[in-house]
């Protein structure tokens, strides 16, 4: 069976599980996927790691196009993603409806798990600085180097987790409260492109067309993304 190697940001991990198997069944092409935060993937690609297809934040993909690693006219925006908050399953859902409520909820939390490398972590660090509570939050934060912040809710290390909603939804035993108020955030856009030195260029482009098609919209929505 033909195989294509795909490097993808964590935000699409949930959706790609079912989309990869549907694609494999339809086309007879196996997707060998590896998931990590965009910043970690950029580092690996710059170090020369090979792939046929990449899914990154739009900014990350544009950097790869600028460096000649990804072919510009293959680039396709797949989904928008909002940063949200989650609690352990069964825990009360605090109010995060507006900036004042969110500020109060964050200050009241015992510990907040957020990521260092992901787009959500970069955004959250800026947000708490902007609303003037960075010192208080970081004094009690649980910083996650890589992976899913909501796992820290299940282990009891934190009582709030911040990440892309599609990433929070990957973890069993938690509940998503909702997105950070939309007026406080710009959604991340996840985009795909074919690598300039792809070994399986044709198969990679077939997967790209499938991921950008309207038929995958319901799977993206279920995983917490907006097509």
C-alpha positions as CSV (number, residue, x, y, z in Angstrom):
1,X,0.0,0.0,0.0
2,X,1.2,3.5,-0.9
3,X,2.1,5.5,2.2
4,X,2.3,9.3,2.7
5,X,4.0,10.9,5.6
6,X,2.2,13.8,7.2
7,X,3.4,16.2,10.0
8,X,0.4,17.9,11.6
9,X,-0.3,20.3,14.4
10,X,-2.0,18.8,17.5
11,X,-5.2,20.7,16.8
12,X,-6.1,18.4,14.0
13,X,-5.3,15.1,15.7
14,X,-8.9,14.2,16.7
15,X,-10.3,14.9,13.2
16,X,-7.4,13.2,11.4
17,X,-8.0,9.9,13.1
18,X,-11.3,9.4,11.3
19,X,-10.4,11.3,8.1
20,X,-7.2,9.3,7.6
21,X,-9.0,6.0,7.8
22,X,-11.8,7.3,5.4
23,X,-9.1,8.4,3.0
24,X,-7.2,5.1,3.2
25,X,-10.4,3.1,2.6
26,X,-11.4,5.3,-0.4
27,X,-8.0,5.7,-2.0
28,X,-5.9,2.8,-0.8
29,X,-3.2,5.2,0.5
30,X,-2.0,4.9,4.1
31,X,-1.4,8.2,6.0
32,X,1.5,7.9,8.4
33,X,0.8,10.9,10.7
34,X,2.9,12.5,13.4
35,X,1.4,15.2,15.6
36,X,3.2,18.0,17.6
37,X,2.8,21.7,18.3
38,X,3.5,23.9,15.2
39,X,6.6,25.5,16.8
40,X,8.1,22.0,17.4
41,X,7.2,20.9,13.8
42,X,8.9,24.1,12.3
43,X,12.1,23.2,14.2
44,X,12.0,19.6,13.0
45,X,11.3,20.7,9.3
46,X,14.2,23.2,9.5
47,X,16.5,20.4,10.8
48,X,15.7,18.5,7.6
49,X,12.9,16.1,8.6
50,X,11.2,14.7,5.6
51,X,7.4,14.7,5.0
52,X,5.0,14.8,2.0
53,X,2.4,17.0,3.6
54,X,2.3,19.4,6.5
55,X,-0.6,21.0,8.5
56,X,0.5,24.0,10.5
57,X,-0.9,27.3,11.7
58,X,-1.3,29.6,8.7
59,X,1.7,31.7,10.0
60,X,3.8,28.6,10.3
61,X,2.9,27.4,6.8
62,X,3.7,30.9,5.4
63,X,7.2,30.7,7.0
64,X,7.7,27.3,5.3
65,X,6.5,28.7,2.0
66,X,8.9,31.7,2.4
67,X,11.8,29.3,3.0
68,X,10.9,27.3,-0.1
69,X,10.1,24.1,1.9
70,X,6.3,24.1,1.0
71,X,4.9,24.8,-2.5
72,X,2.9,28.0,-2.3
73,X,0.1,27.1,-4.7
74,X,-0.7,23.9,-2.8
75,X,-1.6,25.8,0.4
76,X,-5.1,25.4,1.7
77,X,-6.8,26.7,4.8
78,X,-8.6,23.7,6.5
79,X,-10.2,25.0,9.7
80,X,-10.4,27.7,12.3
81,X,-9.8,27.0,15.9
82,X,-10.6,28.9,19.1
83,X,-8.8,28.6,22.4
84,X,-11.1,27.4,25.2
85,X,-11.0,26.3,28.9
86,X,-11.8,23.0,30.4
87,X,-12.4,21.5,33.9
88,X,-12.3,18.0,35.2
89,X,-15.5,16.0,34.4
90,X,-18.2,16.7,37.0
91,X,-16.6,19.9,38.3
92,X,-18.6,23.1,38.3
93,X,-18.3,25.3,35.2
94,X,-17.1,28.7,36.2
95,X,-18.2,31.9,34.4
96,X,-16.0,32.9,31.5
97,X,-18.6,34.9,29.5
98,X,-16.7,38.2,29.4
99,X,-13.4,39.7,30.3
100,X,-14.3,40.5,33.9
101,X,-15.7,37.0,34.6
102,X,-12.8,35.3,32.9
103,X,-10.3,37.4,35.0
104,X,-12.1,36.5,38.2
105,X,-12.2,32.8,37.3
106,X,-8.5,32.7,36.4
107,X,-7.5,34.4,39.6
108,X,-9.7,32.0,41.7
109,X,-8.2,28.8,40.1
110,X,-5.7,26.8,42.2
111,X,-3.6,26.1,39.1
112,X,-4.1,26.6,35.4
113,X,-2.4,24.3,32.8
114,X,-1.3,25.9,29.6
115,X,1.2,24.9,27.0
116,X,4.6,26.5,26.3
117,X,5.0,25.6,22.6
118,X,1.5,25.6,21.2
119,X,-0.2,28.6,19.6
120,X,-2.7,28.6,22.5
121,X,0.0,28.9,25.1
122,X,1.6,31.9,23.3
123,X,-1.8,33.5,23.0
124,X,-2.7,32.8,26.7
125,X,0.6,34.3,27.9
126,X,-0.2,37.5,26.0
127,X,-3.8,37.5,27.2
128,X,-3.0,37.3,31.0
129,X,-0.3,40.1,30.4
130,X,-2.9,42.2,28.7
131,X,-5.5,41.9,31.4
132,X,-2.9,42.5,34.1
133,X,-2.8,39.2,35.9
134,X,0.3,37.5,34.4
135,X,2.4,37.5,37.6
136,X,-0.5,35.9,39.7
137,X,-1.3,33.3,37.1
138,X,2.2,32.3,36.3
139,X,3.0,31.9,40.0
140,X,0.6,29.0,40.2
141,X,0.5,27.8,36.6
142,X,1.2,24.2,35.5
143,X,3.2,24.7,32.3
144,X,3.0,21.8,29.8
145,X,6.0,21.5,27.5
146,X,4.2,19.4,24.9
147,X,1.0,17.5,24.6
148,X,-2.5,18.0,26.0
149,X,-3.0,20.4,28.9
150,X,-6.3,18.8,29.9
151,X,-4.4,15.7,31.1
152,X,-3.3,17.8,34.0
153,X,-7.0,18.1,35.0
154,X,-7.4,14.3,35.2
155,X,-4.2,14.0,37.2
156,X,-5.4,16.7,39.6
157,X,-2.4,19.0,39.0
158,X,-4.6,21.8,37.7
159,X,-8.2,22.7,37.9
160,X,-8.4,24.7,34.7
161,X,-6.8,23.8,31.3
162,X,-6.3,26.2,28.4
163,X,-5.8,25.0,24.8
164,X,-7.4,24.9,21.4
165,X,-10.9,23.4,21.9
166,X,-10.0,20.7,19.4
167,X,-7.0,19.7,21.6
168,X,-9.0,19.8,24.9
169,X,-11.5,17.4,23.4
170,X,-8.8,14.8,22.8
171,X,-8.7,14.0,26.6
172,X,-11.2,11.7,28.3
173,X,-12.6,12.7,31.7
174,X,-12.8,16.4,31.2
175,X,-15.5,18.9,30.1
176,X,-15.0,22.0,27.9
177,X,-16.5,25.1,29.5
178,X,-16.4,27.0,26.2
179,X,-14.2,29.4,24.3
180,X,-12.4,32.4,25.7
181,X,-14.7,35.3,24.8
182,X,-14.4,35.8,21.0
183,X,-13.7,39.5,21.4
184,X,-10.5,38.6,23.3
185,X,-9.1,36.2,20.7
186,X,-8.4,35.8,17.0
187,X,-9.0,32.2,15.9
188,X,-6.0,30.2,14.8
189,X,-6.2,29.0,11.2
190,X,-4.8,25.6,10.4
191,X,-3.5,25.2,6.9
192,X,-2.0,22.4,4.8
193,X,0.6,22.4,2.1
194,X,2.7,19.9,0.1
195,X,6.4,19.8,0.8
196,X,8.7,20.8,-2.1
197,X,10.7,17.6,-1.7
198,X,7.7,15.3,-1.2
199,X,8.4,11.7,-2.3
200,X,4.7,11.0,-2.8
201,X,3.6,14.3,-4.3
202,X,0.5,13.0,-6.1
203,X,-0.9,11.1,-3.1
204,X,-0.1,14.1,-0.9
205,X,-2.1,16.4,-3.2
206,X,-5.0,13.9,-3.2
207,X,-5.1,14.0,0.6
208,X,-4.9,17.8,0.5
209,X,-7.9,18.1,-1.8
210,X,-9.9,15.7,0.4
211,X,-9.0,17.6,3.6
212,X,-10.1,20.9,2.0
213,X,-13.3,19.5,0.6
214,X,-16.8,20.3,2.1
215,X,-17.4,16.6,2.8
216,X,-15.1,16.7,5.8
217,X,-16.8,19.7,7.5
218,X,-19.0,17.6,9.9
219,X,-15.9,15.7,11.2
220,X,-14.0,19.0,11.8
221,X,-17.0,20.4,13.7
222,X,-17.3,17.3,15.9
223,X,-13.7,17.6,16.9
224,X,-14.1,21.3,18.0
225,X,-13.0,23.0,14.8
226,X,-14.8,25.4,12.4
227,X,-14.3,24.5,8.7
